[in-house]
Amino acid sequence: MNQEFQYYQMDLSTGLRLSFDRLEILRGKVKSFENDYQVRKGKHELSLEFECLREITRSIIHKAIEKYNLLVP
């Protein structure tokens, strides 16, 4: 045993132990959640970029309307 580390072994009740098949199912679900998170994260980043572009467009249109109103008596 390594002198630097002390290792513990927990005795789990029968209800808390998972079979290999159940661990694989859980691993698959975690992977599915990770993929879903990445997709949602990407959409959020795109929506932030879209909001930024929309504000720029709104500002350009507002300035053009102001200039037009100054030209029209």
Residue, then its C-alpha position, 0 to 999 in steps of 0.5 A: m500500500n502506498q504510504e502517501f495515500q490512505y484508501y477506503q472501501m465503502d460497503l454498499s447495500t445491495g440496493l445501491r450496487l449496480s450491475f454492469d448492464r445498468l452502469e452501461i445504461l447510465r453511461g449512455k444516458v449521461k452521454s445523451f445528456e452531454n450531447d443535448y447540453q452541447v447542442r443547447k449550448g451551441k444554440h444559445e451562442l447563436s442566439l446571442e450572436f443573432e441578438c447582437l446582429r439584430e441590435i446593430t441592424r435596429s441601430i442602422i435602421h433607426k439612424a437611417i430613419e432619423k436622417y430621412n426625417l431631417l431631409v423631409p420638411 
